[in-house]
Amino acid sequence: MKSKILTLTFALAAAASSSFSQLRIGPTIGYNLDNMALFLPANQTYAETTQSTSNFNIGAKAQYDYSDQLAFTSGLILTKTGTTISSSYSYNLGNGNNTFADANKLSVYNIHIPINVIWKLKIVKDKGVGMVFGGGYLQYAISGTQSYTATTSSALSTSSYSSNSNIAFGNDATKDNLRSFDTGINIGAGYEYKNIQLTVQYIFGLRNLYPQANTTANGNGGTYTLENRTLQVGLSYLLNTK
């Protein structure tokens, strides 16, 4: 008797979820406030800092609504990330104090694939639902540029240098600037009204993007680490496929 009741219960649950479940797809666009977390070798003798940059993301999103509370989502998104890495220090060559300062702005275009689980919360009846979500992502850099500037100042003169070049992606410490593959976690919240979704999420990269981390960093040795960090605001419009 108990087995029959359990069978009937699971059958009703499956029927209920299958009657509700739906696949929705549509465009998504958003704003990125990007930075990279920078961790310096303990024996590096000068400071380096990173600054946030404003970028964008655009692509396609798919969402499978398993029930009125649970959904799964993914997508294929072109996203631009980056940061500006700056450093400065003083030195003396016998002619008084000299200062050196430089900045390297990195701009990277990536293919981004998020994989999230969404929990929906009814806030006001017939006025949409709130959402909290979390998961991970895969990201692959397809192109990028770097803009470098440096200034040397002394009591007698000041000289400047600048250059622009393409970023070399790979794992070869002798010739590459950044690793191309990244992965990490993301967590966020949002609001959905009919076909429209507004989301805010924080993307936390777990992979060190600096290819020389395990060899030598700027001639000082030790571990030099760069990791993606992004605060992202997105707007999506999802349509039923049925």
C-alpha positions as CSV (number, residue, x, y, z in Angstrom):
1,M,0.0,0.0,0.0
2,K,2.8,2.4,0.9
3,S,4.6,1.7,-2.3
4,K,1.5,2.5,-4.3
5,I,1.1,5.8,-2.4
6,L,4.7,6.8,-3.1
7,T,4.3,5.9,-6.7
8,L,1.2,8.0,-7.1
9,T,2.9,10.9,-5.3
10,F,5.9,10.9,-7.6
11,A,3.7,10.5,-10.6
12,L,1.6,13.6,-9.6
13,A,4.8,15.6,-8.9
14,A,6.2,14.6,-12.3
15,A,3.0,15.5,-14.0
16,A,2.8,18.9,-12.3
17,S,6.4,19.8,-13.2
18,S,6.0,18.6,-16.8
19,S,2.8,20.7,-17.2
20,F,4.7,23.8,-15.9
21,S,8.2,23.3,-17.3
22,Q,9.1,25.5,-20.3
23,L,12.2,26.5,-22.2
24,R,12.6,30.2,-22.9
25,I,15.3,31.9,-25.0
26,G,16.1,35.5,-25.9
27,P,18.7,38.3,-26.2
28,T,20.6,39.7,-23.2
29,I,22.6,42.9,-22.8
30,G,24.4,44.4,-19.9
31,Y,27.0,46.6,-18.3
32,N,30.3,45.3,-16.7
33,L,32.3,47.0,-14.0
34,D,35.5,45.0,-14.4
35,N,38.7,44.7,-12.4
36,M,41.3,42.1,-11.7
37,A,42.4,41.0,-8.3
38,L,46.2,41.4,-8.1
39,F,48.3,39.5,-5.7
40,L,52.0,40.4,-5.7
41,P,55.0,38.3,-4.8
42,A,56.1,38.7,-1.2
43,N,59.6,39.8,-2.3
44,Q,58.5,42.4,-4.8
45,T,60.0,45.7,-3.8
46,Y,57.5,48.1,-5.3
47,A,53.7,48.4,-5.3
48,E,51.2,47.7,-8.1
49,T,47.5,48.5,-8.1
50,T,44.5,47.8,-10.4
51,Q,41.7,50.1,-11.4
52,S,38.2,49.3,-12.6
53,T,37.1,49.7,-16.2
54,S,33.6,50.0,-17.6
55,N,32.6,47.5,-20.3
56,F,29.7,45.7,-21.8
57,N,28.2,42.2,-22.6
58,I,25.7,41.1,-25.2
59,G,24.5,37.7,-26.3
60,A,21.8,35.0,-26.1
61,K,20.3,33.4,-23.0
62,A,18.4,30.2,-22.4
63,Q,16.3,29.4,-19.3
64,Y,14.6,26.2,-18.4
65,D,11.8,26.8,-15.9
66,Y,11.4,23.5,-14.1
67,S,8.7,24.8,-11.8
68,D,7.3,28.1,-10.6
69,Q,10.2,28.3,-8.1
70,L,13.1,26.5,-9.7
71,A,14.9,27.3,-13.0
72,F,18.2,26.6,-14.8
73,T,19.9,29.0,-17.1
74,S,22.8,29.3,-19.4
75,G,23.9,31.4,-22.4
76,L,26.5,32.3,-25.0
77,I,27.7,35.8,-24.3
78,L,30.3,38.2,-25.8
79,T,31.7,40.1,-22.9
80,K,34.5,42.7,-22.6
81,T,36.6,42.7,-19.5
82,G,39.8,44.4,-18.4
83,T,41.7,46.5,-15.9
84,T,44.4,49.1,-15.6
85,I,47.6,48.0,-13.7
86,S,49.7,50.8,-12.4
87,S,53.0,51.0,-10.5
88,S,55.4,53.6,-9.3
89,Y,58.7,53.7,-7.4
90,S,61.7,56.0,-6.6
91,Y,65.4,55.4,-7.1
92,N,68.7,57.2,-6.9
93,L,71.5,57.1,-9.5
94,G,73.7,59.7,-7.8
95,N,71.9,62.6,-9.4
96,G,69.1,63.0,-6.8
97,N,65.8,61.2,-6.5
98,N,64.2,59.8,-9.7
99,T,60.7,58.5,-10.0
100,F,59.2,56.0,-12.4
101,A,55.5,55.4,-13.0
102,D,53.7,53.3,-15.5
103,A,50.2,52.1,-16.4
104,N,49.0,49.2,-18.6
105,K,45.4,49.1,-19.6
106,L,44.1,45.7,-20.6
107,S,41.0,45.2,-22.7
108,V,39.9,41.7,-23.4
109,Y,37.0,40.3,-25.5
110,N,35.7,36.9,-24.3
111,I,33.1,34.2,-25.0
112,H,31.3,33.7,-21.7
113,I,29.1,30.7,-20.8
114,P,27.3,31.0,-17.5
115,I,25.6,28.0,-15.8
116,N,23.2,29.0,-13.0
117,V,20.5,27.7,-10.8
118,I,17.7,30.2,-10.1
119,W,15.3,30.2,-7.1
120,K,12.2,32.4,-7.7
121,L,10.4,34.2,-4.9
122,K,6.9,35.7,-5.3
123,I,7.0,39.2,-3.8
124,V,3.7,40.7,-4.9
125,K,1.0,38.6,-6.6
126,D,0.8,39.2,-10.4
127,K,3.7,41.7,-10.2
128,G,6.5,39.5,-11.1
129,V,9.0,37.5,-9.1
130,G,12.3,38.1,-7.3
131,M,15.2,35.8,-8.1
132,V,18.4,34.7,-6.4
133,F,20.8,32.6,-8.3
134,G,24.3,31.1,-8.3
135,G,26.6,28.8,-10.3
136,G,29.7,28.9,-12.3
137,Y,31.0,29.9,-15.7
138,L,33.5,29.1,-18.5
139,Q,35.2,31.9,-20.3
140,Y,37.6,32.0,-23.3
141,A,39.4,35.1,-24.4
142,I,39.3,35.6,-28.2
143,S,41.2,38.9,-28.6
144,G,42.6,41.8,-26.6
145,T,44.7,44.9,-26.6
146,Q,47.0,46.6,-24.1
147,S,47.9,50.3,-23.9
148,Y,51.1,51.0,-22.0
149,T,52.4,54.4,-20.8
150,A,55.5,55.1,-18.7
151,T,57.0,58.3,-17.3
152,T,60.5,58.8,-15.8
153,S,61.2,62.0,-13.9
154,S,64.3,63.5,-12.3
155,A,65.5,66.9,-11.1
156,L,66.8,67.6,-14.6
157,S,64.2,66.2,-17.0
158,T,61.1,64.2,-17.6
159,S,60.6,61.6,-20.4
160,S,57.6,59.6,-21.4
161,Y,56.9,56.5,-23.5
162,S,53.7,54.9,-24.8
163,S,52.8,51.8,-26.9
164,N,49.8,49.9,-28.0
165,S,49.8,46.2,-28.9
166,N,47.7,43.1,-29.1
167,I,47.6,40.8,-26.1
168,A,49.3,37.4,-26.6
169,F,47.2,34.6,-25.1
170,G,48.6,31.3,-23.9
171,N,50.5,29.5,-21.2
172,D,54.0,30.1,-22.5
173,A,55.8,32.3,-19.9
174,T,58.4,33.4,-22.4
175,K,56.0,35.1,-24.9
176,D,52.4,35.3,-23.6
177,N,50.7,38.1,-21.6
178,L,47.6,36.4,-20.3
179,R,46.0,32.9,-20.2
180,S,43.0,32.6,-22.5
181,F,40.8,30.2,-20.4
182,D,39.1,31.3,-17.2
183,T,36.5,29.7,-14.9
184,G,34.9,30.7,-11.6
185,I,31.7,31.2,-9.7
186,N,28.9,33.8,-9.8
187,I,26.1,34.8,-7.5
188,G,23.4,37.3,-8.0
189,A,19.8,38.5,-7.7
190,G,17.2,39.9,-10.0
191,Y,13.6,40.6,-10.8
192,E,11.4,39.1,-13.5
193,Y,8.2,40.5,-14.9
194,K,6.6,38.5,-17.7
195,N,9.3,38.2,-20.4
196,I,11.7,40.7,-18.9
197,Q,14.5,40.0,-16.5
198,L,16.7,42.5,-14.7
199,T,19.7,41.0,-12.9
200,V,22.8,42.0,-10.9
201,Q,25.6,39.5,-10.3
202,Y,29.1,39.3,-9.1
203,I,31.6,37.2,-11.1
204,F,34.5,35.8,-9.2
205,G,37.3,34.3,-11.2
206,L,39.3,31.4,-9.8
207,R,42.0,30.9,-12.4
208,N,45.3,32.8,-12.4
209,L,45.5,34.6,-15.7
210,Y,49.1,35.5,-15.5
211,P,51.2,32.8,-17.3
212,Q,54.4,33.5,-15.5
213,A,53.0,32.9,-12.0
214,N,55.0,29.8,-11.4
215,T,58.3,31.0,-12.8
216,T,59.3,34.6,-12.5
217,A,57.2,37.8,-12.0
218,N,58.9,40.9,-13.2
219,G,62.3,39.5,-12.4
220,N,61.5,39.2,-8.7
221,G,60.4,35.6,-8.4
222,G,57.5,34.4,-6.4
223,T,53.8,34.2,-7.3
224,Y,52.2,37.0,-9.3
225,T,48.4,36.4,-9.6
226,L,45.7,38.1,-11.7
227,E,42.1,37.0,-11.3
228,N,38.9,38.3,-13.0
229,R,36.4,40.2,-10.9
230,T,33.2,41.6,-12.5
231,L,30.1,43.4,-11.2
232,Q,27.5,42.9,-13.9
233,V,24.1,44.4,-14.6
234,G,22.0,42.6,-17.2
235,L,18.7,43.0,-19.0
236,S,17.1,40.0,-20.8
237,Y,14.0,39.4,-22.9
238,L,12.9,35.7,-22.9
239,L,10.3,34.1,-25.2
240,N,8.7,30.7,-24.8
241,T,9.8,28.1,-27.4
242,K,6.4,26.3,-27.2
